[in-house]
Amino acid sequence: MSLYLPRHFEQNDPAALRALMHEHPLATWVCVVDGELVVNHLPLHLDATRGAHGTLIGHVARANAVWKTAPTSSVVIFHGPQSYVTPSWYPTKRETGKVVPTWNYAVVHAHGLPRFIHDTTELHALVSRLTNRHEEGRAHPWSVDDAPHDYTHTMLGAIVGLEIEITKIQGKFKLSQNRLPVDQQGVHAGALQGTQEERAMAQAMAQAVPGVRGA
């Protein structure tokens, strides 16, 4: 599995890649099982302390057959900020008219093979960690141990834990880096006045594009 990645859109900063995975945890996991592509959508947590690029942690339903046959290849896609870019945001439109629409986005592709977890003790620790990560900061955080023990045990029996040690990671942040600085600034300014998705894209540009950071 390969990613079309022009050099000016390549993002290699580990901190930026980790931040996108942390802020957008619902990932698309694509793996090859018995020669066929299998796609799942699931929230994954990055443990940056394990492995050269970190290890992803999550779980799937036991009824999901993906765990029954070992995948031969696997990639997890994290989708960050994205939005349409109108040519009206480009100052050069008024000068030459030679502009077209595009789409800006930021994604991370994390490759690795899964390890499936069935041990109840390991599963309890895994779901507790996932829950604590998403409950932190809430006024009344919920804990796995808030549920009755027998109920928790039954629910753990309905899932299979998942760990994917990342062996290769790629970031593609397509954020108008191929435009002149004046157009980059125009896209940023226009997006700041737009929808929630457009504002998120503008924030990503401010962090990643020199022509915007230095404006």
C-alpha positions, 0 to 999 in steps of 0.5 A, a space after each residue: 500500500 502506497 501513498 501519493 506524496 509530493 515532497 511539498 506536502 510531506 510532514 515528517 515532524 513526529 510531534 505534528 503526526 502524534 498531535 493529529 492522531 491524538 486529536 482525531 482518534 477515529 481511524 480507518 484501518 485497512 488490512 489484507 486478509 486472505 487476499 482481500 481488503 478489509 476495512 474497519 473504522 475504530 478509535 485508536 490510542 497512540 502509545 508513543 512510548 512503545 516502538 520506534 514510532 509508537 503503538 496503536 491500541 484499540 479493540 474490535 467486536 469479537 463477532 468481527 472476523 478480522 481477528 480470526 485470520 492474521 492480516 498480511 499487511 495493514 495501514 491505519 489512516 487518521 483523518 485530520 482537518 479538511 475543507 474545500 478551497 475556493 479560488 476566490 481566496 487567491 489574490 492571484 485570481 484577480 491578477 491572472 484568473 489562472 486558478 482552480 478549486 482544490 481541497 486541503 487536508 491533513 492525514 497520517 498513514 501508520 503501517 504495522 501488523 496487529 496483535 490480538 488480545 484475548 486475555 481478560 486482565 489485559 483487556 480490562 487494562 486496555 479498555 480502562 486506558 482507552 476510557 480514561 483517555 477520553 473521559 479526562 477533563 470531564 466534570 464527572 469522568 466515568 470509569 470502567 470500574 463504575 460498572 458492575 463487575 459481572 457486567 464488565 466481564 460479560 462485555 469484555 468477552 464480546 471484544 478482542 483487543 488490538 495492538 498495532 506497533 507502527 513500522 512505518 508512518 507517513 504524514 500528508 499535510 496538503 495545506 496550500 504549500 504549493 501556492 505563493 505566500 500571498 495565496 497561502 495567506 488568502 486561503 488562511 484568511 478566507 478559511 478563518 471566516 468560514 465553517 467550523 471545518 474551514 476554521 480547523 483547516 486554517 488553524 492547521 495551516 497556521 501551524 504547518 505552513 511557513 508562508 502563513 506562520 510568518 505573515 
